[in-house]
Amino acid sequence: MGEQQITSLAELREHYPTEPVGNSLAKEVDRITELYARWIGSSPFCVISTVRDGGLDCSPRGDGPGFVRIRDPYTLEIPDRRGNNRLDTLRNLIADDRIGLIFLVPGVQECVRVRGRAYLSVEPEVLDSHAVQGKRPASVIVVQVERVYFQCARAMKRSRLWDAESQVPRGVLPTAGMFSEEAGAFTAAEREAYDDALEARQLGSLY
């Protein structure tokens, strides 16, 4: 027998019979309010979700608290700092402008979700305004906000994400070089050289 699946909205509602009520629905707003602005201004990290033909991508973004700038209550600016130049998120946005964001604040168990549409700005004044250490981002993702709401703390509480006692020593997990070796991109010697130089290379190319 095949695995039992939910394949229709009717089956989904039957499986989850309790309707969302009260604040679960009413908490959504269509703009960055003053309270949400305070939250986003305290966040040094967000995850960007974009869509492409045949799939979805999620990508982390991080910098100093408030690196995602609030242009106005309906517009956010996210600088695209140096990375690996795969350009997954940017290519997706050119093909499909839908975007989702989750903002995290270290030590805080709730998070904030934003949904909207986005485009890539290379306006010189916009790029200049996001310069760090004299270096401009290559582009800025401009998000036209449609929905904003907070996410409750259950996932963080279950995962104990911010608890120091739950932190995993880095040495017990595979390195970046190991993943590349497994994929056939590196020999063992290349993997070792890559991992040995990785920390210094990343610190020297943050911006």
CORPE-V136633 format. One record per pair of residues at least 12 apart in sequence whose C-alpha atoms are under 7 Angstrom apart, sorted by the first residue. I is the first residue (numbers start at 1). J is the second residue. Records with the same first field share a line. If there is no record, write none. Layout:
I = J / J
//
This chain:
27 = 149
28 = 147 / 148 / 149
29 = 147 / 148 / 149
30 = 145 / 146 / 147 / 148
31 = 73 / 74 / 145 / 146 / 147 / 148
32 = 73 / 74 / 148
33 = 73
40 = 66 / 103
41 = 65 / 66
42 = 65 / 66 / 105
43 = 65 / 66 / 103 / 104 / 105
44 = 62 / 63 / 64 / 65 / 66 / 67 / 105
45 = 61 / 62 / 63 / 103 / 104
46 = 60 / 61 / 62 / 101 / 102 / 103 / 104
47 = 59 / 60 / 61 / 101 / 102 / 103
48 = 60 / 100 / 101 / 102
49 = 99 / 100 / 101
50 = 89 / 92 / 93 / 98 / 99 / 100
51 = 92 / 96 / 98
52 = 92 / 95 / 96
74 = 144 / 145
75 = 142 / 143 / 144 / 145
76 = 142 / 143 / 144
77 = 140 / 141 / 142 / 143
78 = 140 / 141 / 142
79 = 130 / 137 / 139 / 140 / 141
80 = 137 / 138 / 139 / 140 / 141
81 = 137 / 138 / 207
82 = 206 / 207
93 = 118 / 119
97 = 117 / 118 / 119
98 = 116 / 117 / 118
99 = 115 / 116 / 117 / 118
100 = 114 / 115 / 116
101 = 113 / 114 / 115
102 = 114
107 = 162
109 = 153 / 156 / 157
110 = 150 / 151 / 152 / 153
111 = 150 / 151
112 = 149 / 150 / 151
113 = 148 / 149 / 150 / 151
114 = 145 / 147 / 148 / 149
115 = 145 / 146 / 147 / 148
116 = 143 / 144 / 145 / 146 / 147
117 = 143 / 144 / 145
118 = 141 / 142 / 143 / 144
119 = 141 / 142 / 143
120 = 139 / 140 / 141 / 142
121 = 139 / 140 / 141 / 142
122 = 139 / 140
127 = 139 / 140
132 = 207
135 = 207
176 = 195
177 = 191 / 192 / 194 / 195
178 = 191
//
